[in-house]
């Protein structure tokens, strides 16, 4: 990524950008461009500020030099084949910068950080930026330290900067800890001045260690940051959720609309995921009668036959399977299309906004219509079916930088339900 910094004091950044992990990032995945605002000043003295209209103490940064500096950054980016910068004004009036925002910035290809000075900016500068960020409810003499904090927090999230990529996974404020504070960490010696390492950490029992760490996250967050305590508890869905596995209309690899065959594994695994995450039912949607009969025989083997005696838990999941010849039949069984919301995880629907899982989870936590989540077989749901959905969830991506992303529908269903209701 490229980070462009607009500042009156570029010399402050030079030692910072050559130090520790930031230095590693600046010579690897992150390119930092320092733009001296003074170079865009007005007149022979390169003036960048003036007295405020209406009177008052101090000086205010003028709009012309700042906009000229930002336009210069974009011109260089265009010449280099890079996207235009996402412009960020560093100001005590901005939204508070946090770990989630650091992750968001790290995913951008080009970001411009604008450092203020004096009494602030001409108000019209705000019309030329995309967002404002603040480190907290205090005022500094300039935005350079704030810019360094953003660079520090962002650069360590870039690939190859940390020695261990998992170091940024389970840490304070991270999604892995549901936004809570990190659990206590220990290293050698095992005992120091009467203080010992908890026995569970030396037990080698990974399940017990994970449970202990989860307990510590909740306890530490409640004690030290009660304002974050709710972050460690995800809201439970208030709405009912059904899952539908659609075999028609779906696409083949060439984009043609086809009907796919039902598989034993899909039926078993999607039913287990549906029930595990509190779903009401798994609907197997297939227009061919022989395939529906096959699904019924599989279900009966585990619900009423010898399968139930061998693995009772499997019967609990398979009891929730419902079989229909079309989605219209599913809608009717659920009270009619107008009584439910249809959601899909497909990525191909064009000209449709994508809803992030955090927002979808918040919607589920509020009372509302029953939700039917559609999963397609083959190469995905047909375009007409995608377009008819009420909501499209963001696609499930593989590892960052991986050219391969072809999950089975069983995996996609489990991941989706975990993000929505886990």
Secondary structure, 3 states (H helix, E strand, C coil): CEEEEEECCCHHHHHHCCCHHHHHHHCCCCEEEEEEHHHHCECCCCECEEECCCCCCCEEECHHHHHHHHHHHHHHHHHCCCCCCEEEEEEEEEEECCHHHHHHHHCCCEEEEEECECCCECHHHHHHCCEEEECCCCCCCECHHHHHHHHHHHHCCCCCCCCCHHHHCCCCCCHHHCCCCCCCCCCCCCEECCEECCHHHHCCCHHHHHHHHHHHHHHHHHHHCHHHHHHHCCCCCCCCEEEEEECCCEECCCCCEECCCCCHHHHHHHHHHHHHCCCCEEEEECCCHHHHHHHHHHHHHHHCCHHHHHCHHHHHHHCCEEEECCHHHHHHHCCCHHHEEEEECCCCCCCCCEECHHHHHHHHHCCCCEEEEEEECCCCECHHHHHHCCEEECCCCCCCCCCCCCCCHHHHHHHHHHHHHC
